[in-house]
Amino acid sequence: MRILGIDPGLRRTGWGLIEALGNRLTFLGAGTVTSDDKRGLAERLVQLHDGLSAIVAREEPAEAAVEHTFVNKDAGATLKLGQARGIALLVPALAGLPVAEYAPNLVKKTVVGTGHAEKEQIRAMVKILMPRARFDTDDAADALAIAICHAHHRGSAQARLAEAGAA
């Protein structure tokens, strides 16, 4: 089962690809899709869309997982992050993939053991869980953590998706 984790952001969207065979997780790839902050919002969203679309087409994941957006004090920044998150949900859905969503605290608790872990702790635990993992940014490390979280919780995520579809 190839799982694509996506950590959405308008400036940098991290992606991480793992393979889950039972309890065994294998690192397959990771990286960052960037947008040009000198461009308008619509053009930046297109850059994210095109970058993620190329990854989905090239890597052929079976499922995707995206981190929920947290709300911060800057409403404008939260709205822009939400729009980038929309692209992160849209791209795998357009490819016909089931897409699960996870709260940041659940991702951290699953990977590190505490829901308030720091970026350094996430990077370290991803490297421990997948010694061959290579990532260029914290966003890519976070995306791998999201994929790991999905591998551990995918049964319950599928049940929630099925319930949502039945409603």
C-alpha positions, 0 to 999 in steps of 0.5 A: 500500500503506497501512502502519500502524506501531504503537509499543506502550505502556500509557500511550501507543501511537503509530500512524503511517500511510504509503503505499508506492508502490515506493520512494516513501513518503507520510505519511498520518497519525499520533497517539497512543492513550492510556490513563487511568493512574488506571484498572485494567489491564484497563480501560486495555487496553480503551482501547488496543484501542478506540482502535486499532480505531477507527484501523484502521477509519477509515484502512483500512491493508493491513498493520501493523507492530509494534515488539518489546518490549525487556526492562528491569530492571523485570519488572512494567513489562515484563509490562505493556508486553507486554500492551499489545503484545498489543493492538497485535498483536491489533487489526490481526490481528482486522481481517484484516491481516498483522502484521509485527514488528521489533526496535527496533534494526532500526527505528533502523538502517533509518531513522537508519542506526545501531541505537542512535539517540536519539529526537531522531535518529528524529524528525529522520530521519522529518521528512527522509524525510517532510517533511509528517509531523506527529506529536504525540509521540515515540511517534507518530514511532516508529510512523512509523519502524516503518511506514518500516522495514516498507516497506523490509523487507516482502518479507522480513517476508512470507517469514518470516510464510509460513515461520511459517505453513507450520511 
